[in-house]
Amino acid sequence: MAVQQNKKSASRRGMHRSHDHLGTPAIAVEPTSGETHLRHHVSPTGFYRGKKVVKTKGE
């Protein structure tokens, strides 16, 4: 089993983890209603890729 020879300093450890942060979520615009929603998710009005796929409470 591998054993480290020298302790990794806090600065080096932080550099190693510098790319582990979360990015911004991917946002899509619905072509029919113009609403923004998460990619690959249904919009709040029930549209997905230009088609009505879910009935909302008002219907």
Protein Blocks (a to p, Z undefined) as FASTA:
>chain_A
ZZdfbdcdfklmmmmmmmmpccdddddddfklopacdehiacfkopaehiafbdcfkZZ
